[in-house]
Amino acid sequence: MSGTSTNDAQVSSSGKVSKQDFKRLHIYESIKETIVTTVDQFLRPFLMDPDSASGLRLMRLNEFFPSFYGQANRFADNFCQTMVKIIRSSSIVESVQQTPTPALAKRVRDVSFKVLDGVLSQYASAAKKIHVIGGNLDTIRHEMEKAKTMAAIGEPVSNKANSTSENIEWATEGRFEEESNRLLQAKIIAFAQIIEYIKALQTLPEASVIYACEKCFGPEVSFDLRGDQIEEATKFIEPRVAMAVEAFERVSMLEKDDLQLATTKLRTEFEQDRILSALEHALEHKSEADSKADKKFKKTMMLFVVFCVCVVIIVFVYFGIQAGLIQIGPKAEPTL
C-alpha cells in the first residue's frame, strides 16, 4: 500500500482480501473505535435524563465543577493509553518502536488534545475561582451564625476579637450580595467553558486519526482508509455533541435559576433575622422599662401605706387625748 494509493486493500486473484490487508484494515478500525468508545463514555452523563439517578441534575453542579477537570483528564489519559497500545503493537516505523511509551503518550495528547487542553486550562481557572468564592460565602454564613449566637447571649459582635466581620450589616447585605454575584458570574463562565470543551471533541477524530495512522504505517498509510475512519468517527460524535450541549445548557440554566433563588432566599432569611433581632431588643427594653415602672409603683405604694398608718396613729392619739383615754404629762394628785 502506498501513500497515494486509492485501493483500500490489495485483492488476490481469487477476489479475497489478503490476511495482511485485513490486519491493516483492523488497525484503521481500531483507531476509529478508540475515538468513538472513549468519547461515548465521556459524554454519557450529559446524554442521560438530567433527573435520573446518574443525571447531572441530581449530581449537583457544585460537585460537578471540581470533578469535571478530573473527568476530562482521565478521559484524555484513557484515550492516549489506548491509542498508544494500538500504535505500539502495530507500527512499522522504526523510530516509533524505539520511542518510550510515556513519551509517545505525551505526544499523542499534545497532538490530539491541543484544542481540548487549551479549553480545559481556561476551565481550571474558572473552577478555582468558584472554589474561592464558595469559601468566602461559607465564611459569611459562619459569621452570621456566630453573630446570632452572640446576640442571643447579649454579647456585642464587636467585643469578639476573633470575629472576621466588622458588623452584622457588612456580613449580610454588603459582602454576601457581592460574593453571590461573583459566584454567579464565575459559574456562567465555567458553564461556557464546559460547553466549549464538549464542542471541541469534534476536533478529535481528524487530529488523532492522522497522527495514529502516520505512526502506524508511515509512508504506507492509505489516505482513503484514513479518511473513511475520520468521516465515520465524526458522524458518530457530531450528533452526540449536539445533544450533550443542549442537555447541559438546559441543566445549567436551571442551576443558575436555583442559585439566584437560593441567594434571594438567604438574603430574605437574613432580613428576617435582623427584624426578629430588632423585635427581641425592643421587647427586652420594654421588659426592662416595665420592671422599673413596677418597682417604682411598689415603692410608691409602700410609702403611701406608711403614710396612712402614721395618719391613723396620729388620729387615734388625738381622739384618745380628747376622751381622756390618753394622758400626756404627770398625772394630777386628787385634792382633799
Backbone as numpy.savetxt, mean C-alpha at the origin, in Angstrom:
# Nx Ny Nz CAx CAy CAz Cx Cy Cz
21.29 -25.83 -43.85 20.46 -24.65 -43.85 21.33 -23.41 -43.85
21.08 -22.48 -44.71 21.86 -21.25 -44.77 21.04 -20.10 -44.25
21.69 -18.99 -43.93 21.01 -17.83 -43.37 20.03 -17.22 -44.33
20.21 -17.41 -45.61 19.30 -16.80 -46.59 18.34 -17.80 -47.19
18.37 -19.04 -46.66 17.51 -20.09 -47.21 16.06 -19.80 -46.91
15.19 -20.15 -47.88 13.74 -19.99 -47.67 13.10 -21.30 -47.31
13.90 -22.38 -47.31 13.36 -23.68 -46.94 13.40 -23.84 -45.44
12.31 -24.28 -44.85 12.27 -24.46 -43.40 12.97 -25.75 -43.00
13.04 -26.68 -43.88 13.72 -27.95 -43.58 14.08 -28.64 -44.90
15.15 -29.36 -44.82 15.55 -30.12 -45.99 14.68 -31.38 -46.07
14.13 -31.66 -47.22 13.25 -32.81 -47.40 13.98 -33.89 -48.18
13.91 -35.09 -47.73 14.58 -36.22 -48.42 13.79 -36.59 -49.67
14.39 -37.47 -50.46 13.75 -37.89 -51.70 12.43 -38.60 -51.45
12.27 -39.15 -50.27 11.02 -39.86 -49.94 9.93 -38.90 -49.47
10.29 -37.57 -49.36 9.30 -36.59 -48.94 9.21 -36.41 -47.44
10.09 -37.06 -46.69 10.07 -36.96 -45.23 11.12 -35.96 -44.75
10.81 -35.30 -43.61 11.76 -34.37 -43.00 12.85 -35.18 -42.31
14.10 -34.78 -42.53 15.20 -35.51 -41.93 15.20 -35.35 -40.41
15.86 -36.28 -39.74 15.93 -36.27 -38.28 16.61 -35.00 -37.78
17.67 -34.58 -38.47 18.40 -33.38 -38.06 17.53 -32.13 -38.20
16.80 -32.05 -39.32 15.95 -30.89 -39.51 14.78 -30.87 -38.53
14.28 -32.05 -38.19 13.19 -32.13 -37.20 13.70 -31.63 -35.84
14.94 -32.01 -35.53 15.52 -31.57 -34.26 15.67 -30.05 -34.24
16.10 -29.48 -35.36 16.25 -28.03 -35.43 14.90 -27.32 -35.33
13.91 -27.88 -35.97 12.58 -27.30 -35.89 12.09 -27.31 -34.44
12.40 -28.38 -33.75 12.02 -28.48 -32.34 12.69 -27.39 -31.51
13.94 -27.04 -31.85 14.65 -25.98 -31.12 13.96 -24.64 -31.33
13.60 -24.35 -32.58 12.88 -23.10 -32.87 11.58 -23.03 -32.05
10.86 -24.14 -32.06 9.59 -24.15 -31.34 9.78 -24.07 -29.82
10.87 -24.65 -29.33 11.16 -24.57 -27.89 11.42 -23.13 -27.47
12.11 -22.39 -28.31 12.37 -20.97 -28.03 11.05 -20.21 -27.93
10.16 -20.46 -28.89 8.85 -19.80 -28.88 8.04 -20.22 -27.65
8.03 -21.52 -27.33 7.25 -22.01 -26.20 7.75 -21.44 -24.87
9.04 -21.21 -24.76 9.59 -20.58 -23.55 8.97 -19.19 -23.36
8.90 -18.44 -24.44 8.32 -17.09 -24.38 6.84 -17.17 -24.01
6.12 -18.01 -24.72 4.66 -18.11 -24.53 4.33 -18.59 -23.11
5.01 -19.61 -22.64 4.71 -20.20 -21.33 5.02 -19.24 -20.18
6.21 -18.65 -20.20 6.59 -17.77 -19.10 5.74 -16.49 -19.08
5.42 -15.94 -20.23 4.57 -14.75 -20.27 3.17 -15.08 -19.78
2.65 -16.24 -20.20 1.31 -16.65 -19.77 1.25 -16.80 -18.26
2.27 -17.40 -17.65 2.31 -17.56 -16.19 2.38 -16.20 -15.49
3.15 -15.31 -16.06 3.29 -13.99 -15.43 1.99 -13.20 -15.49
1.26 -13.31 -16.59 0.02 -12.53 -16.77 -1.20 -13.18 -16.11
-1.06 -14.40 -15.66 -2.22 -15.13 -15.14 -2.99 -14.38 -14.05
-2.31 -13.79 -13.04 -3.07 -13.04 -12.01 -3.88 -11.88 -12.58
-3.37 -11.27 -13.65 -4.07 -10.13 -14.26 -5.28 -10.58 -15.06
-5.26 -11.83 -15.52 -6.33 -12.32 -16.38 -7.43 -13.02 -15.61
-7.23 -13.25 -14.30 -8.25 -13.88 -13.47 -9.35 -12.87 -13.13
-10.48 -13.41 -12.69 -11.54 -12.55 -12.18 -10.98 -11.75 -11.01
-11.03 -10.41 -11.04 -10.42 -9.60 -9.99 -10.92 -9.92 -8.59
-12.18 -10.41 -8.48 -12.76 -10.69 -7.17 -12.63 -12.16 -6.78
-11.93 -12.96 -7.58 -11.75 -14.37 -7.24 -10.75 -14.51 -6.10
-10.61 -15.74 -5.61 -9.73 -15.98 -4.46 -8.30 -15.56 -4.73
-7.86 -15.67 -6.00 -6.48 -15.31 -6.35 -6.42 -14.01 -7.14
-7.57 -13.33 -7.24 -7.63 -12.12 -8.05 -6.94 -10.94 -7.42
-6.62 -9.94 -8.25 -5.92 -8.75 -7.77 -6.74 -7.98 -6.75
-8.08 -7.98 -6.92 -8.93 -7.15 -6.07 -8.81 -7.55 -4.61
-8.84 -8.86 -4.34 -8.78 -9.33 -2.97 -7.34 -9.43 -2.48
-6.39 -9.38 -3.41 -4.98 -9.43 -3.02 -4.58 -8.13 -2.34
-5.29 -7.05 -2.65 -5.03 -5.72 -2.15 -3.74 -5.17 -2.76
-3.87 -4.03 -3.40 -2.74 -3.46 -4.12 -1.66 -2.93 -3.18
-2.02 -2.68 -1.90 -0.98 -2.27 -0.96 0.06 -3.38 -0.80
-0.38 -4.64 -0.92 0.54 -5.76 -0.86 1.13 -6.04 -2.24
0.35 -5.75 -3.28 0.80 -6.05 -4.64 1.95 -5.15 -5.06
1.93 -3.88 -4.64 2.96 -2.95 -5.06 4.38 -3.43 -4.72
4.65 -3.76 -3.44 6.02 -4.22 -3.14 6.33 -5.59 -3.74
5.30 -6.42 -4.00 5.57 -7.76 -4.52 5.76 -7.78 -6.04
5.24 -6.77 -6.74 5.31 -6.79 -8.20 6.76 -6.77 -8.69
7.59 -5.98 -8.03 9.00 -5.90 -8.44 9.66 -7.27 -8.35
9.40 -7.98 -7.26 9.95 -9.32 -7.10 9.38 -10.30 -8.11
8.08 -10.18 -8.39 7.45 -11.07 -9.38 8.05 -10.85 -10.77
8.26 -9.59 -11.12 8.82 -9.28 -12.43 10.24 -9.81 -12.56
11.01 -9.69 -11.49 12.39 -10.20 -11.53 12.43 -11.72 -11.59
11.52 -12.38 -10.85 11.47 -13.85 -10.91 11.04 -14.32 -12.29
10.11 -13.59 -12.89 9.69 -13.90 -14.25 10.88 -13.81 -15.22
11.65 -12.74 -15.11 12.80 -12.55 -15.99 13.86 -13.62 -15.74
14.13 -13.94 -14.47 15.13 -14.96 -14.15 14.72 -16.32 -14.70
13.45 -16.67 -14.50 12.95 -17.96 -14.99 13.04 -18.04 -16.51
12.67 -16.93 -17.15 12.74 -16.87 -18.62 14.18 -17.08 -19.09
15.11 -16.34 -18.50 16.52 -16.40 -18.94 17.14 -17.77 -18.68
16.82 -18.37 -17.51 17.38 -19.69 -17.20 16.89 -20.75 -18.18
15.58 -20.67 -18.49 15.03 -21.64 -19.45 15.64 -21.45 -20.84
15.77 -20.20 -21.25 16.34 -19.90 -22.57 17.81 -20.33 -22.65
18.54 -20.12 -21.55 19.95 -20.51 -21.53 20.09 -22.03 -21.65
19.20 -22.79 -21.03 19.24 -24.26 -21.15 19.08 -24.69 -22.61
18.16 -24.02 -23.31 17.95 -24.35 -24.72 19.19 -24.01 -25.53
19.74 -22.82 -25.31 20.92 -22.37 -26.06 22.11 -23.28 -25.75
22.29 -23.58 -24.45 23.44 -24.37 -24.02 23.38 -25.78 -24.62
22.21 -26.36 -24.68 22.09 -27.75 -25.17 22.01 -27.84 -26.69
21.77 -26.71 -27.38 21.51 -26.77 -28.82 22.53 -26.02 -29.67
23.32 -25.15 -29.07 24.17 -24.26 -29.86 25.27 -25.01 -30.62
25.44 -24.58 -31.85 26.55 -25.11 -32.66 27.67 -24.08 -32.77
27.50 -22.96 -32.05 28.47 -21.86 -32.09 29.50 -22.10 -30.97
30.75 -22.20 -31.34 31.80 -22.55 -30.37 31.94 -21.49 -29.27
31.90 -20.22 -29.63 32.06 -19.16 -28.62 30.94 -19.19 -27.58
29.75 -19.58 -28.01 28.62 -19.69 -27.08 28.83 -20.87 -26.14
29.31 -21.97 -26.66 29.56 -23.16 -25.84 30.59 -22.89 -24.76
31.51 -21.98 -25.03 32.58 -21.68 -24.07 32.18 -20.57 -23.08
31.05 -19.94 -23.29 30.61 -18.86 -22.40 30.02 -19.43 -21.12
30.46 -18.98 -19.94 29.89 -19.46 -18.68 28.38 -19.19 -18.62
27.66 -20.09 -17.98 26.20 -19.98 -17.92 25.73 -18.66 -17.31
26.30 -18.20 -16.17 25.84 -16.92 -15.60 26.01 -15.75 -16.57
27.14 -15.74 -17.30 27.39 -14.66 -18.25 26.40 -14.73 -19.41
26.09 -15.95 -19.83 25.14 -16.12 -20.93 23.73 -15.69 -20.49
23.35 -16.04 -19.26 22.04 -15.65 -18.74 21.92 -14.13 -18.63
23.00 -13.49 -18.19 22.99 -12.03 -18.09 22.84 -11.40 -19.47
23.51 -11.99 -20.47 23.43 -11.45 -21.82 22.01 -11.62 -22.39
21.39 -12.76 -22.09 20.01 -12.99 -22.54 19.09 -11.93 -21.95
19.28 -11.63 -20.66 18.43 -10.62 -20.01 18.71 -9.23 -20.56
19.98 -8.90 -20.74 20.33 -7.57 -21.25 19.68 -7.31 -22.61
19.65 -8.35 -23.45 19.11 -8.17 -24.80 17.59 -8.28 -24.80
17.06 -9.34 -24.19 15.63 -9.61 -24.25 14.80 -8.66 -23.39
15.34 -8.24 -22.24 14.58 -7.44 -21.28 15.05 -5.99 -21.21
15.69 -5.52 -22.26 16.19 -4.15 -22.24 15.07 -3.14 -21.99
13.98 -3.24 -22.73 12.85 -2.31 -22.55 12.14 -2.59 -21.23
11.90 -3.86 -20.93 11.17 -4.23 -19.71 11.91 -3.79 -18.45
13.21 -4.01 -18.41 13.98 -3.62 -17.22 14.06 -2.11 -17.05
14.01 -1.38 -18.16 13.98 0.08 -18.07 12.72 0.55 -17.38
11.58 -0.05 -17.72 10.31 0.30 -17.08 10.31 -0.15 -15.63
10.86 -1.34 -15.36 10.88 -1.89 -14.01 11.70 -1.01 -13.07
12.77 -0.42 -13.58 13.60 0.47 -12.77 12.80 1.71 -12.33
12.02 2.25 -13.25 11.18 3.41 -12.92 10.10 3.02 -11.91
9.56 1.82 -12.08 8.54 1.34 -11.15 9.11 1.20 -9.73
10.36 0.71 -9.63 10.99 0.52 -8.32 11.04 1.83 -7.54
11.32 2.93 -8.23 11.36 4.25 -7.57 9.99 4.63 -7.05
8.94 4.37 -7.85 7.57 4.70 -7.43 7.15 3.84 -6.24
7.50 2.55 -6.26 7.14 1.65 -5.16 7.83 2.05 -3.86
9.08 2.49 -3.96 9.81 2.95 -2.78 9.15 4.18 -2.18
8.69 5.08 -3.04 8.01 6.29 -2.58 6.71 5.94 -1.86
5.98 4.97 -2.38 4.74 4.52 -1.75 5.03 3.99 -0.35
6.11 3.23 -0.21 6.48 2.66 1.09 6.79 3.76 2.10
7.54 4.77 1.67 7.92 5.87 2.57 6.70 6.66 3.01
5.83 7.01 2.07 4.64 7.80 2.39 3.70 7.00 3.28
3.58 5.70 3.00 2.75 4.84 3.85 3.25 4.84 5.28
4.57 4.86 5.46 5.14 4.94 6.81 4.82 6.26 7.49
4.84 7.35 6.71 4.48 8.65 7.27 3.04 8.66 7.77
2.13 8.08 7.00 0.72 8.04 7.40 0.53 7.17 8.64
1.28 6.08 8.72 1.21 5.24 9.93 1.67 6.03 11.15
2.70 6.85 10.99 3.19 7.67 12.10 2.14 8.66 12.55
1.46 9.28 11.58 0.42 10.26 11.92 -0.72 9.59 12.67
-1.13 8.40 12.20 -2.19 7.67 12.89 -1.77 7.33 14.32
-0.50 6.93 14.47 0.01 6.61 15.81 -0.03 7.84 16.71
0.37 8.98 16.14 0.34 10.23 16.92 -1.08 10.58 17.35
-2.03 10.32 16.46 -3.42 10.61 16.79 -3.89 9.74 17.95
-3.58 8.45 17.89 -3.98 7.55 18.96 -3.32 7.95 20.27
-2.05 8.34 20.19 -1.34 8.74 21.40 -1.93 10.02 21.98
-2.28 10.96 21.08 -2.88 12.22 21.54 -4.22 11.98 22.21
-5.02 11.06 21.65 -6.32 10.74 22.24 -6.15 10.11 23.61
-5.16 9.21 23.74 -4.90 8.57 25.03 -4.47 9.58 26.08
-3.58 10.50 25.68 -3.09 11.52 26.60 -4.21 12.48 27.00
-5.10 12.78 26.03 -6.22 13.68 26.34 -7.17 13.01 27.32
-7.30 11.69 27.21 -8.22 10.96 28.09 -7.76 10.99 29.54
-6.43 11.07 29.75 -5.92 11.12 31.12 -5.61 12.55 31.55
-5.99 13.51 30.69 -5.84 14.91 31.04 -4.45 15.47 30.91
-3.59 14.82 30.13 -2.22 15.31 29.95 -2.07 15.96 28.59
-1.64 17.21 28.52 -1.48 17.90 27.23 -0.47 17.19 26.34
-0.70 17.22 25.03 0.22 16.59 24.07 1.59 17.23 24.13
1.64 18.54 24.32 2.91 19.26 24.30 3.81 18.90 25.45
3.24 18.26 26.51 4.06 17.89 27.66 4.90 16.65 27.40
4.59 15.94 26.32 5.34 14.73 26.00 6.55 15.06 25.12
7.72 14.86 25.66 8.93 15.21 24.92 9.15 14.32 23.72
8.64 13.09 23.77 8.88 12.16 22.66 7.79 12.19 21.62
6.88 13.17 21.66 5.84 13.27 20.65 6.43 13.85 19.38
6.18 13.19 18.25 6.74 13.66 16.98 5.86 14.70 16.32
4.65 14.93 16.81 3.78 15.96 16.26 3.77 17.16 17.19
3.69 18.35 16.61 3.70 19.57 17.42 2.37 19.80 18.10
1.28 19.48 17.41 -0.05 19.60 18.01 -1.02 18.72 17.26
-2.19 18.51 17.84 -3.16 17.60 17.27 -3.69 18.10 15.94
-3.76 19.42 15.75 -4.27 19.99 14.51 -3.33 19.65 13.35
-2.03 19.76 13.58 -1.03 19.44 12.55 -1.12 17.97 12.17
-1.29 17.09 13.13 -1.28 15.66 12.88 -2.51 15.20 12.12
-3.62 15.89 12.25 -4.84 15.40 11.60 -5.09 16.04 10.25
-5.24 17.32 10.22 -5.68 17.99 9.00 -4.54 18.34 8.06
-3.51 18.94 8.58 -2.42 19.41 7.73 -1.62 18.30 7.09
-0.86 17.61 7.91 0.07 16.61 7.39 -0.65 15.39 6.84
-1.73 14.98 7.48 -2.45 13.80 7.01 -2.97 14.00 5.60
-3.60 15.13 5.34 -4.16 15.38 4.02 -3.04 15.50 2.98
-1.95 16.15 3.36 -0.82 16.30 2.43 -0.22 14.94 2.06
0.00 14.09 3.06 0.59 12.78 2.80 -0.37 11.87 2.03
-1.66 11.99 2.30 -2.66 11.19 1.58 -2.66 11.56 0.10
-2.58 12.83 -0.20 -2.53 13.27 -1.60 -1.25 12.79 -2.28
-0.13 12.84 -1.56 1.13 12.35 -2.11 1.06 10.85 -2.39
0.41 10.10 -1.48 0.28 8.66 -1.66 -0.56 8.34 -2.90
-1.65 9.08 -3.07 -2.51 8.87 -4.23 -1.74 9.12 -5.52
-0.96 10.20 -5.58 -0.19 10.51 -6.78 0.89 9.45 -7.04
1.52 8.97 -5.98 2.55 7.94 -6.13 1.95 6.65 -6.65
0.76 6.31 -6.18 0.11 5.09 -6.64 -0.33 5.22 -8.10
-0.78 6.40 -8.49 -1.15 6.62 -9.89 0.05 6.39 -10.80
1.22 6.88 -10.37 2.45 6.68 -11.14 2.80 5.19 -11.20
2.68 4.51 -10.06 3.00 3.07 -10.02 2.03 2.28 -10.89
0.74 2.64 -10.85 -0.23 1.99 -11.73 0.22 2.10 -13.19
0.60 3.31 -13.59 1.00 3.57 -14.97 2.25 2.75 -15.35
3.18 2.61 -14.41 4.41 1.86 -14.70 4.12 0.37 -14.86
3.20 -0.16 -14.06 2.83 -1.57 -14.19 2.19 -1.82 -15.55
1.29 -0.93 -15.94 0.64 -1.07 -17.25 1.67 -0.96 -18.38
2.63 -0.05 -18.21 3.70 0.10 -19.22 4.53 -1.17 -19.31
4.79 -1.81 -18.17 5.56 -3.05 -18.15 4.81 -4.16 -18.88
3.50 -4.26 -18.59 2.69 -5.29 -19.26 2.71 -5.08 -20.77
2.56 -3.84 -21.20 2.58 -3.55 -22.64 3.94 -3.87 -23.26
5.00 -3.66 -22.48 6.35 -3.90 -23.00 6.65 -5.38 -23.20
5.81 -6.25 -22.67 5.99 -7.69 -22.91 5.94 -8.02 -24.40
5.30 -7.16 -25.18 5.17 -7.38 -26.62 6.50 -7.23 -27.35
7.50 -6.65 -26.66 8.84 -6.53 -27.27 9.65 -7.81 -27.09
9.17 -8.71 -26.23 9.95 -9.89 -25.87 10.13 -10.89 -27.01
9.09 -11.21 -27.79 9.27 -12.22 -28.84 10.38 -11.90 -29.83
10.36 -10.73 -30.41 11.36 -10.40 -31.43 12.77 -10.37 -30.86
12.93 -9.66 -29.71 14.28 -9.51 -29.15 14.85 -10.86 -28.73
14.04 -11.69 -28.07 14.57 -12.94 -27.53 14.73 -14.02 -28.61
13.80 -14.09 -29.55 13.90 -15.11 -30.61 15.12 -14.84 -31.48
15.32 -13.60 -31.87 16.47 -13.26 -32.73 17.78 -13.61 -32.02
17.87 -13.25 -30.73 19.12 -13.51 -30.00 19.34 -15.01 -29.81
18.28 -15.73 -29.38 18.43 -17.17 -29.12 18.77 -17.93 -30.41
18.11 -17.58 -31.52 18.39 -18.27 -32.79 19.83 -18.01 -33.26
20.29 -16.79 -33.04 21.67 -16.44 -33.42 22.66 -17.26 -32.62
22.40 -17.43 -31.32 23.33 -18.16 -30.47 23.23 -19.67 -30.69
22.06 -20.15 -31.11 21.91 -21.58 -31.35 22.48 -22.00 -32.71
22.17 -21.24 -33.75 22.47 -21.68 -35.11 23.55 -20.87 -35.82
23.93 -19.72 -35.24 24.95 -18.91 -35.89 24.55 -18.54 -37.31
25.43 -18.75 -38.29 25.13 -18.38 -39.69 24.12 -19.33 -40.35
23.79 -20.43 -39.69 22.88 -21.40 -40.29 21.42 -21.17 -39.89
21.15 -20.03 -39.28 19.78 -19.74 -38.84 18.84 -19.64 -40.04
17.63 -20.15 -39.88 16.60 -20.03 -40.90 15.75 -18.80 -40.59
15.83 -17.80 -41.45 15.07 -16.57 -41.24 13.56 -16.83 -41.29
13.18 -17.79 -42.12 11.74 -18.10 -42.22 11.22 -18.71 -40.92
11.94 -19.70 -40.41 11.52 -20.33 -39.15 11.58 -19.34 -37.99
12.62 -18.56 -37.98 12.75 -17.53 -36.93 11.57 -16.56 -36.99
11.24 -16.10 -38.19 10.12 -15.18 -38.34 8.80 -15.81 -37.94
8.64 -17.11 -38.25 7.40 -17.80 -37.86 7.24 -17.84 -36.35
8.33 -18.08 -35.63 8.25 -18.17 -34.16 7.94 -16.80 -33.55
8.54 -15.76 -34.12 8.25 -14.41 -33.64 6.78 -14.08 -33.86
6.27 -14.42 -35.02 4.88 -14.11 -35.36 3.90 -14.89 -34.46
4.17 -16.17 -34.26 3.28 -16.99 -33.43 3.29 -16.54 -31.97
4.48 -16.23 -31.46 4.57 -15.77 -30.07 3.88 -14.43 -29.90
4.04 -13.55 -30.87 3.41 -12.23 -30.82 1.89 -12.35 -30.85
1.38 -13.23 -31.72 -0.06 -13.43 -31.81 -0.64 -13.96 -30.50
0.14 -14.76 -29.80 -0.32 -15.29 -28.52 -0.30 -14.21 -27.44
0.74 -13.39 -27.44 0.94 -12.43 -26.35 0.05 -11.20 -26.47
-0.10 -10.67 -27.68 -0.80 -9.39 -27.87 -2.21 -9.36 -27.26
-3.09 -10.33 -27.54 -4.44 -10.26 -26.94 -4.43 -10.41 -25.43
-3.50 -11.19 -24.90 -3.42 -11.36 -23.45 -2.92 -10.08 -22.77
-2.01 -9.42 -23.43 -1.54 -8.13 -22.90 -2.69 -7.14 -22.87
-3.48 -7.10 -23.94 -4.62 -6.17 -24.00 -5.62 -6.46 -22.89
-5.92 -7.75 -22.65 -6.86 -8.13 -21.59 -6.30 -7.80 -20.21
-5.00 -8.06 -20.03 -4.38 -7.78 -18.73 -4.38 -6.29 -18.43
-4.08 -5.47 -19.43 -4.08 -4.01 -19.25 -5.49 -3.53 -18.88
-6.49 -4.03 -19.59 -7.87 -3.62 -19.31 -8.28 -4.02 -17.89
-7.94 -5.25 -17.49 -8.30 -5.73 -16.15 -7.59 -4.91 -15.07
-6.32 -4.64 -15.28 -5.57 -3.91 -14.25 -6.03 -2.46 -14.17
-6.36 -1.86 -15.29 -6.87 -0.49 -15.26 -8.18 -0.42 -14.48
-9.02 -1.44 -14.65 -10.29 -1.47 -13.91 -10.05 -1.60 -12.41
-9.16 -2.50 -12.04 -8.85 -2.71 -10.63 -8.17 -1.48 -10.03
-7.27 -0.87 -10.79 -6.55 0.30 -10.27 -7.50 1.47 -10.04
-8.50 1.63 -10.91 -9.47 2.69 -10.71 -10.28 2.45 -9.43
-10.67 1.20 -9.20 -11.40 0.87 -7.98 -10.53 1.11 -6.75
-9.25 0.76 -6.87 -8.34 0.96 -5.74 -8.14 2.44 -5.44
-8.03 3.26 -6.49 -7.87 4.70 -6.28 -9.13 5.28 -5.63
-10.30 4.80 -6.05 -11.54 5.24 -5.43 -11.57 4.84 -3.95
-11.12 3.61 -3.67 -11.07 3.14 -2.27 -10.14 4.01 -1.44
-9.01 4.38 -2.01 -8.06 5.21 -1.29 -8.65 6.57 -0.97
-9.34 7.16 -1.94 -9.96 8.46 -1.71 -11.07 8.36 -0.67
-11.86 7.28 -0.73 -12.92 7.09 0.26 -12.34 6.87 1.65
-11.26 6.07 1.71 -10.62 5.82 3.01 -10.05 7.11 3.60
-9.46 7.94 2.73 -8.91 9.21 3.19 -10.01 10.11 3.72
-11.13 10.19 2.99 -12.26 11.01 3.43 -12.84 10.47 4.74
-12.97 9.14 4.83 -13.52 8.53 6.03 -12.64 8.82 7.25
-11.31 8.65 7.06 -10.40 8.87 8.18 -10.39 10.33 8.59
-10.46 11.24 7.57 -10.51 12.66 7.89 -11.79 12.99 8.67
-12.90 12.36 8.29 -14.17 12.56 9.00 -14.07 12.05 10.43
-13.43 10.89 10.59 -13.25 10.34 11.94 -12.42 11.28 12.80
-11.37 11.88 12.22 -10.55 12.83 12.95 -11.38 14.04 13.38
-12.24 14.52 12.45 -13.10 15.66 12.76 -14.04 15.30 13.90
-14.62 14.11 13.84 -15.53 13.66 14.89 -14.80 13.55 16.22
-13.58 13.03 16.17 -12.79 12.92 17.41 -12.54 14.29 18.01
-12.25 15.28 17.15 -11.99 16.61 17.66 -13.25 17.22 18.29
-14.41 16.99 17.63 -15.67 17.51 18.16 -16.00 16.84 19.50
-15.84 15.51 19.55 -16.10 14.80 20.80 -15.17 15.26 21.91
-13.92 15.51 21.55 -12.95 15.99 22.53 -13.37 17.35 23.07
-13.85 18.23 22.17 -14.31 19.55 22.61 -15.52 19.44 23.52
-16.44 18.53 23.19 -17.62 18.33 24.04 -17.23 17.78 25.41
-16.26 16.86 25.40 -15.80 16.31 26.68 -15.19 17.40 27.55
-14.38 18.29 26.93 -13.79 19.39 27.70 -14.88 20.32 28.22
-15.90 20.59 27.38 -17.00 21.47 27.81 -17.74 20.86 28.99
-17.98 19.55 28.93 -18.68 18.88 30.02 -17.84 18.88 31.30
-16.52 18.72 31.11 -15.64 18.77 32.28 -15.69 20.14 32.94
-15.64 21.22 32.10 -15.71 22.57 32.65 -17.05 22.82 33.32
-18.14 22.29 32.71 -19.46 22.45 33.30 -19.54 21.73 34.64
-18.96 20.55 34.67 -18.97 19.78 35.91 -18.21 20.50 37.01
-17.06 21.08 36.64 -16.29 21.84 37.63 -17.07 23.05 38.12
-17.73 23.75 37.17 -18.52 24.93 37.55 -19.68 24.53 38.45
-20.34 23.41 38.11 -21.45 22.93 38.94 -20.97 22.56 40.32
-19.80 21.97 40.39 -19.25 21.57 41.69 -18.96 22.80 42.55
-18.38 23.84 41.94 -18.10 25.06 42.68 -19.38 25.73 43.14
-20.39 25.76 42.27 -21.67 26.38 42.64 -22.33 25.62 43.78
-22.21 24.28 43.73 -22.80 23.46 44.77 -22.13 23.72 46.12
-20.80 23.83 46.09 -20.08 24.11 47.33 -20.47 25.48 47.88
-20.58 26.46 47.00 -20.95 27.81 47.43 -22.36 27.83 48.03
-23.27 27.07 47.39 -24.64 27.00 47.90 -24.67 26.36 49.29
-23.94 25.27 49.44 -23.91 24.59 50.73 -23.33 25.50 51.83
-22.29 26.25 51.48 -21.69 27.16 52.46 -22.67 28.26 52.86
-23.38 28.79 51.85 -24.38 29.82 52.12 -25.49 29.29 53.02
-25.96 28.08 52.72 -27.01 27.49 53.54 -26.54 27.25 54.95
-25.29 26.85 55.12 -24.77 26.63 56.46 -24.73 27.94 57.26
-24.27 29.00 56.59 -24.24 30.30 57.26 -25.65 30.77 57.62
-26.59 30.47 56.71 -27.99 30.87 56.98 -28.53 30.12 58.19
-28.23 28.82 58.28 -28.70 28.02 59.41 -28.11 28.53 60.72
-26.81 28.85 60.70 -26.16 29.38 61.90 -26.81 30.70 62.34
-27.08 31.54 61.31 -27.72 32.82 61.60 -29.10 32.63 62.25
-29.85 31.70 61.66 -31.19 31.43 62.21 -31.13 30.91 63.64
-30.20 30.04 63.91 -30.04 29.52 65.27 -29.71 30.64 66.25
-28.83 31.53 65.82 -28.45 32.66 66.68 -29.66 33.56 66.95
-30.46 33.82 65.92 -31.66 34.64 66.10 -32.64 34.00 67.09
-32.81 32.67 66.94 -33.72 31.95 67.84 -33.23 32.04 69.28
-31.95 31.89 69.46 -31.38 31.96 70.81 -31.60 33.35 71.41
-31.35 34.38 70.60 -31.52 35.76 71.08 -32.97 36.03 71.46
-33.88 35.61 70.61 -35.33 35.80 70.89 -35.73 35.07 72.17
-35.27 33.84 72.29 -35.59 33.03 73.48 -35.08 33.72 74.76
-33.85 34.21 74.68 -33.28 34.89 75.86 -34.07 36.16 76.19
-34.46 36.91 75.16 -35.19 38.17 75.38 -36.52 37.91 76.08
-37.29 37.00 75.54 -38.59 36.73 76.15 -38.45 36.06 77.51
-37.37 35.33 77.69 -37.13 34.71 79.01 -36.87 35.78 80.07
-36.16 36.81 79.68 -35.87 37.91 80.61 -37.17 38.65 80.94
-37.95 38.92 79.90 -39.21 39.65 80.10 -40.16 38.87 81.02
-40.15 37.59 80.89 -41.04 36.76 81.70 -40.46 36.44 83.06
-39.30 36.88 83.31 -38.65 36.60 84.58 -38.09 35.22 84.68
-38.12 34.57 83.58 -37.58 33.21 83.62 -36.07 33.22 83.59
-35.56 34.27 83.07 -34.10 34.40 83.02 -33.74 35.69 83.70
-32.78 35.62 84.66 -32.34 36.79 85.41 -30.90 37.08 85.08
-30.66 38.36 84.76 -29.31 38.79 84.47 -28.79 39.56 85.68
-27.63 39.25 86.18 -27.05 39.91 87.36 -27.37 39.14 88.64
-26.90 39.70 89.88 -27.13 38.99 91.15 -28.61 39.01 91.54
-29.06 37.99 92.16 -30.47 37.87 92.60 -30.71 38.76 93.80
-31.78 39.60 93.80 -32.07 40.53 94.94 -32.54 39.78 96.16
-32.08 40.28 97.42 -32.48 39.68 98.68 -33.87 40.14 99.05
-34.71 39.29 99.58 -36.05 39.71 100.01 -35.98 40.61 101.27
-36.80 41.68 101.38 -36.81 42.60 102.53 -37.85 42.15 103.55
-37.45 42.36 104.89 -38.32 41.98 105.96 -39.20 43.18 106.34
